[in-house]
Amino acid sequence: MENPSNFSLLESLPRDLRVEILSRVASSSREDIRNCLTLSKRISTSVVDDQVFKRLNLRPQAMIPLVTYEGYYQLMEKCLKSGNPVAHYIEGIKLYFVQESTTMGLFHLQKSAEGLYDNATYLYGILMLFTGNRVEGKTFLRSLGWETSKRRDIRFR
């Protein structure tokens, strides 16, 4: 058993607090969270918590979703299982537009939109409008707050 006096401040925190801190690190930098894996066994076990995968920053992969076909399979599976909204967005893009599995693609895009990922909310709302689901499409698009905030409108141009 490890000697508690040898623990760093992070290691000495309760597990749930460590997980919260590490999930915040994961939300901003995948590289930083990868470095945390090498710090200690106690920290690395917190890094693999579902909460960390749920908040893991996948925005670089979201810019080019097809890159996840290559080297990110296990990471994507863990993030999907944990409910990461960006992972659901990426999966939805691949299924809907590449594999032409519209039902499953829409399922993942909806989960991402419900997870408050703005790009998915926008895309899902537009797809709903184009497939004839006007009420649902407008509901999702309105949730972005464009009618009340010009700042959000500019961000999507």
MOPEFEN-V545905 format. One line per field, one symbol per residue. burial: I if it has 24 or more other C-alpha atoms within 12 Angstrom, else O. A space follows every 10 residues. Layout:
BEGIN
burial->???
END
This chain:
BEGIN
burial->OOOOOOOOOI IOOOOOOIII IIIOIIIOOI OOIIOIOOOO OIIOOIIIII IIIIIIIIIO IIOOIOOIOO OOOOIIOOII OIIIIIIIII IIIIIIOOOO OOOOIIIIII IIIIIIIIII IIIIIIIIOO OOOOOOIIOI IOIIOOOOOO OOOOOOO
END
